[in-house]
Amino acid sequence: MQWRINPVIRKATIVAFISTLLAACQSSAPDNPIRSADFVDLERFMGDWYVIGNIPTFIERNVYNAVESYQRKDERTIATTFSFNADSFDGKRKEYNPTAFVGEDPSNAIWGMQFVWPIKAEYVVVYVDPDYQSTIIGRTARDYLWIMARTPELPEAQYNALLDIAAAEGYDISKVRQVPQNWD
């Protein structure tokens, strides 16, 4: 006997599953809020950022050449493209296109990242250097972290300084993995 699942039920089940996963990414009321950058100049922040290190989400566990790109859609909405090679430098290039919503905080550092409507995961610009060449993105839950730069490599001292900032914000930096980047 062959089982057939109604396509409507299958789609509803998939949506419910994804929604449950993404809801787990949302932070509840913070007992220990994470610091955000004093101010993020959104125009300067736009463009490509290479993911140098992270505490990965489930889709980032085995990525290579990861790049996060931002483009303003309007005053408070940002089109985001996250692209990477899966499993190796020669792996299939994959792309995700969530939308970021800049919160009402005057710092422009607190965003909601939306992969599936209506769920917005917390996304905080913890740090951005004065020249907008490196940044740290975090979450109050301290479950995920992204260290990014405008170039695919950072000098070791600079990378370690960014790790120190993350540690000062309560992150377990032993969980941070460097994302392989090779653009030759």
Secondary structure, DSSP 4 states (H G I P E B T S, - for coil): ------HHHHHHHHHHHHHHHHHHTS--S-SSPPP--S---HHHH-EEEEEEEEE--GGGTTEEEEEEEEEEEETTEEEEEEEEEESSTTSPEEEE--EEEE-SSTTS-EEEEEEETTEEEEEEEEEE-TTSSEEEEE-TT-S-EEEEESSS---HHHHHHHHHHHHHTT--GGG-EEPP----
